[in-house]
């Protein structure tokens, strides 16, 4: 027998010999008595399919506020590891110390959990996700072709990958590459209700050109009504707080709803966009949203972008020809004069450092460039 630390996946010294032992049939009095010992408490599993041990651990943690060590003993298999950890167990008695790598692997394998658990998220899974993101970032940095980068992303991330497009130049280049790669990607744009008509025309043009659908994701009508009732139709011009509230309702919340359950998120962020984005990675683990955030043209210069658009005859928003570079909602975007910063036309009445809408907050925190 060997004792496995479920938090680290490593073997630790000790046996369950002196623990208070709870059988799966333990009643409330037995639980209270075991909790009063201060631990460690061992809970026995007569078969690996018997879930009563998990319930006892959750009761010890949640009802009795037990803070000491809880050990799983008995008939255990490696697949149980993440569920034991979530139920509140700290250690598990394993029959063969040579199985430790199998147990460790099980602790990193499950990515998405639906039921309530005493602990969530899983620290080892988080470490593995960060490592996978760093590895993907390194692989993408070695690939020149944009469509190959998208294909590599598709090979690397299981499950739903979403691409949130603003139909701007950066995103149109990515759209071209997604279509070229044939990768299965869920494409949508945030229809805030304040978009330029030219943006919607670009949606249609792109759908015809590439033979795909770009979903329009709208905000909750009741939230928009409440916002406008409080701040007025153009309330976002009155203060940074009002503007952020408007972006929150019309962009951030709809985006978050769409990102729920996604495993990958493609964006058109480039390092040249702003000081805030200067060291953004090609791929980074988004801790808050629990997914792989991929910025496949993060390392492109504006010259590379415009050359790609021209070479591939990518459909573009006609507003670009009229001096609009970064295009958001109609009332919050103006054309940029020669020599001005590309994002100078967004919320031009605000100070530079406040000019993020919340979709890509703290890009520095999401991972540095390779
Ligand atoms: S860009 Fe302007 S109109 Fe659009 S959501 Fe933000 S504040 Fe509201």
Boltz pocket constraint, residues with backbone or C-beta under 6 A from the ligand:
constraints:
  - pocket:
      binder: B
      contacts: [[A, 192], [A, 194], [A, 236], [A, 242], [A, 243], [A, 244], [A, 246], [A, 247], [A, 248], [A, 250], [A, 251], [A, 328], [A, 329], [A, 331], [A, 332], [A, 357]]
      max_distance: 6.0
